[in-house]
Amino acid sequence: MDVDLKHIHDRIVAGLDGLEIRQLAAIESVVRNMHRKIEFRPGNVRDLVSDAFRDEMALFLVVHHALHERALNKENFEYVFKQCLIASGDPKARLNPNQKQAKFDVEGAGQRWSLKTESGDSMSRNMVKVEKLTEALWIRESPTAEDCARNILEKVVPRLLDYDRIIVLRALRDDALITYSIEEIPQDVIYAALLNQTRPEVFSKGVRGGKEAKSFGANYFKVDGGHRLFRMLLDTSVEKVRIWYTLEECLHHGYWTLPASTPTEVSELAKPESVALPPQRDLQHGETSQEELPF
């Protein structure tokens, strides 16, 4: 595509006339942040993040953090993800126009995508935390383990067929850097686990501080009889199904790392000489993925 840089420059300059001071300040912040350097490290799965996807994601992160300190939320991520798919070669990628019919968030690249986000200082080193796998208004009317098992099989498992892939955008602020990573919870694995392992005896209520918890939880394991794959909580307080999925079992699509703040002078912006892996994939010797979960 031919680009007339002078024409673009002239249109931008002409568009500044008549703007208020606060509008000019916002534009100046965005322009300054466009010079912010982002370090990208590819993951071990390469079928999603093409060069175009990588660059589009980096562009939107720069623009977002020109105006916001907080990480991208789910709604922001849905739009950004759609634009990344478009940049990667699917002009028909779209947001779901009717989530009452099907629960996917974005459709594109021949897939229906369910998108999640996770951020905060309390992020686990070992588990990807999904606060809402599905809403579950039936939870408070499920007083027994038998009720829980039946509803998971009848109401949750079919919902997983509304989408093909589950993507989690994780954001970690560490000193002067913000690192985003894209992790994928394999939809077929979680579907098979729920379908094949859900039965009343896997559900129980934990005990904390000598008192029985209000919500049922269950552990699901790898098919080879190995370690726990994920833990599920039927959270009565918010009527949602929550899961903590083992990070090392996720498909890792890449990291984007950028400075957490922007200097006032563009000349001070420079590419980080070295960027350490975020703590969630930087396990120290002796640590285990079998982290004790708070429910």
N, C-alpha and C positions, 0 to 999 in steps of 0.2 A: 504494500500500500504506500503510495507516494504521500509524503507529508510536507506541506508548505510551512516551514517553521516561522518564517517572517509573518505570514498571514495569521497564524495562531497567536504569535506575540502581539501583533497589532490589535487583534480582537480583545485580548486580555487587557491590554493597556487602555483601550477605548472603553471597556466595560467598567473600569475603575471610576470613571467620572460620575459624580453625583452620589457616590456611596457615603454612608455615615462613617464616623471615625471607628466605631465598634466593628463595623463590617470590614473596613480596611484592616483592622488589627487581626481579625479572624483569618483573613486571606493571607496576611503576612506570616501568620503562624503556620498555616498550611504550606506556604512556599518554603519557609525555612526548614520545616520538617521533611520536605521532599528531598533534602540533602542528607537526611539521617541515614546512616548506613546500616543495612541488615545483613546479618550472617545467616546463611542457610546451610543446613546439613541434611542430606537426604536420609530417609529411613531405609529399612531393609525390604520394603515393598514399593515397587515403582509403577504400579498400574494406575495410580490416581494423580500424583503430583508430577505433571509434565513441566517442562521449562516455562510454558505459558502460565500454567496454574501457579507455579512457584512465584513468578514475577507479579502476577495479579494479586496474589495473597499479600505479598510484601508491600505493594502499592496501597492496598486498603488498610493494612496495619499502620503504615506511616500516616495516612490521612486521619485515621481514627485517633491515633495518639497525638496528633496535632491539636485536637480539641478535647480529648478525654484522658483522664488518668486511669480510669478503671478499664479492665479487659473487655474485649468484645463479649456481649451477652448473646443469648441464643438467637434472638430475633435479628441482631446485626449479623451473626454468623450465617444464618440462612441466606440472607441477601448476598453476602460476600462469597459464599460457597457457590451459589448459582452463577455469579459473575465469573468465578474461576472456571467453572465448567464451560461457560460460553467462550472464554478466552482459549480454552483447551480444544475448541473445535466443535462444540455443540450449540449452535445458535438458538435451538429450541428449548434449552434448559429452562425450567420454570419453577416457581414456588407452587406448593400445593394450593389450589384454589378452594378446596373444600375438605378440611380435615375431619369433618363429621362423617364423611364417606370412607376415607382411608387416612391412616395416621402418618403417612410419610410427610417429610418437610419439603424436600426438593426432588424433582424428577429431571434426570439428565444423564448423558453418557450411557443410555440404555439401562439405567438403574433407578430405583426409588430409594432415596436416602433419608434415614432418620438421624437428625443432628442433635448433639448434646454439647454442653459446655461445662467446664469445671475450672475454678480459680480459687485463690485464697491462700493464706499462710498455713492453713492446716491440711493442705493437700497431702495425701499419703505417698510415701516413697514406692509402695508396692501394689497399690490397688487404684483402679480407675473408678471413681465414684459417680454413679448416675442417680441423681436425686429423683428422677421420675422416668422409670421405664414405661409405665402407663398409669393413668388415673384409675382409681379403684373405689368407686362409691360403695361397693359391696363389702368392703373390709369390716366396717363396724357391725355388719350383720352376719359376720362369720366367726362365731364364738368358739368353734372347735377346730382341731387340726383337720378333721374330715371336711369341714366347710372350706377351709383354705385350699386343700388339695383339689377339691372339686372345682372351685372358682378359678384357680390357676389354669387348669386344663380346659375349662369351658370358656373363660373370658380373656385370659392373658395370652395363652399359646396361639389362638387364632389371630390375635392382633399383630403378632410378629410377622404374619404373612402379608401385612399391609406394606411392608418395605423389604428391600433386599440387603441393605447394608446399614450398619450403625457406626457413625463417626463421632468421636469426641474431641473437641478442641480444648486443650488444657493450657492454662496461662499461669506462669510462675514469675513473680517479681523477686529478684535476688540482687540486693544492693543496687547497683546502678543499671542493671539490665532487666529486660522483660523477655522471657522465652515462651513462645507458643509451640506446642507440639500437637500433631494430629495422630490420634490413636484410633484404631478400628477394633471394635468388639465383633468377632465373627458371628454374624447373624445365624448361620446354620448350626454353629456349635451351641449357642445359647438356646436355640429352638429345640435341638435334639435333647439337651440336658433337661429342659423343663418337661418335654414330652415323655421322656423315658425314666426320669428319676423322681418325678412328683408323685408322692403318696403321703398319706397322713402321718406316718412315723417320722418323716424328715422335718416336720414342723414342731417347734417348741418355743416356749417363752423363756428368755434368759432371766437371770437373777442379778440385780445390781443393788448394792447397799442393803442386802438382806430382803429386798422386795422383788416380787415377780414383775417382770416388764409387762406392759400393756399390749405389746404387739408381738405377733408370731414372726419368727425368722426361720430360715432353712439354709443349709449348706448344700451346694451342688459340686460334684467332683468330676475329674477327667474320666473319660470312658475306660482308660486302662487301669482304673483303680488307684491312680496316683493322688497328688495333692488336690486341695480344694481349688476349684475353678472360679467360683464366685459365691458370695453370700447374698441372700435376698431377704429383705425386710418388708413385711406388709404393714406399713406405717399407719396406724389408726389416727394419729394426730393430724395428718394432712390427706389421708385417704389416697395414698399413692404407693405403688410398688417401687421400692428402691433396690439397687444392686451395687455391690462392690466387686468388680471384676479384676482378676489377677493381671497386673500390668504386663508381666513377661509373656502372657498368653495373648496379648493384643497384637495386631499388625501395626507396625510403626511406619508412618508415612513421611516423617521429617520434622525438623526444628526450624523456626524462624526466631532469631535473637536480635533485639534492637536496644539502643540506649533507653533507659526509663525516662529520661528528660532530655530536653534539647537546649544546648547553650544559646545564648543570645546572639552570638556571632556565627555565621555559617562556616567561617574559616576554622572554627574549633571542632567541627564535626569530622570524625575520622572513623574508619572501619576498625572495630575492635581487633587488637593484635592476636588475641586468643580468647576463646569463649569456652568456659567449662560446661560440661553436660549438666543439665538441671538435676537436682537431688533425686527426683523420682526415677531416674535411670542411672544413678551413680551410686549403687549399693556398695557399702564398705564390706570388707572381708568379715564373714561371720553373720551378716544380716540375712534374713530369709524373707521370702514372699509370703510366709504364713503369718502376717501381721494380725494381731488381735484386734477385732473390730468392735466399735463402741455400741453394739446392739446384739 
